[in-house]
Amino acid sequence: MQRDWPLGTHLITPRRGYVHHGIYAGDGRVIHYAGYHRAFRRGPVLETTVEQFARGRGVRAEVATPASFPGPDAVARARSRLGEDRYRVWTNNCEHFVHWCLSGTARSAQVERWGRRLRGALGAFAAPGRLVALRTV
C-alpha cells in the first residue's frame, strides 16, 4: 500500500455502497470521520493508520478535489477537529469533512448523487397522470 502521498492528500477507499474519505497526515496516518463504525454508533474524527482506514481494501488519492488549504494547512484543519463527534450521514460525513479541510466548504458528491436519485425516484411517483384521486362516496 502506498504511503508516500503528500501531506493533505485526499484519500479514498471503497466500502459496501459508498466510498470512505480521509486526509493523509504523513507517517502512514490518515485523519477521517469514523462515522457509523460499531453497531450503528457514531464515531468521532480520528487519526489512524492507513491500514485501519482501509480496512483491508485498497486506498487511492482522489485528484479532483480543489484545495484552498493544501498540504500542512489541510492537515492542521483536520487535526483541529480531532475528537469531534457530530457525524451525520446527510450533512456532516467523512466526505464533507475532507472537502472542508481542503477547500473550506463542506460538501459530499455522494450525498448530492443520492439526493438526485431519491428525488428522481420520488418524482416518478408524483408525475402527472400517476396520482390517483381519492373520492369519498
C-alpha positions, 0 to 999 in steps of 0.5 A: 500500500502506498504511503508516500502521498503528500501531506493533505492528500485526499484519500479514498477507499471503497466500502459496501455502497459508498466510498470512505474519505480521509486526509493523509497526515504523513507517517502512514496516518490518515485523519477521517470521520469514523462515522457509523463504525460499531453497531450503528454508533457514531464515531468521532474524527480520528487519526489512524493508520492507513491500514485501519482506514482501509480496512483491508481494501485498497486506498487511492488519492482522489485528484479532483478535489480543489484545495484552498488549504493544501498540504500542512494547512489541510492537515492542521484543519483536520487535526483541529477537529480531532475528537469531534463527534457530530457525524451525520450521514446527510450533512456532516460525513467523512466526505464533507469533512475532507472537502472542508479541510481542503477547500473550506466548504463542506460538501459530499458528491455522494450525498448530492448523487443520492439526493438526485436519485431519491428525488428522481425516484420520488418524482416518478411517483408524483408525475402527472397522470400517476396520482390517483384521486381519492373520492369519498362516496 
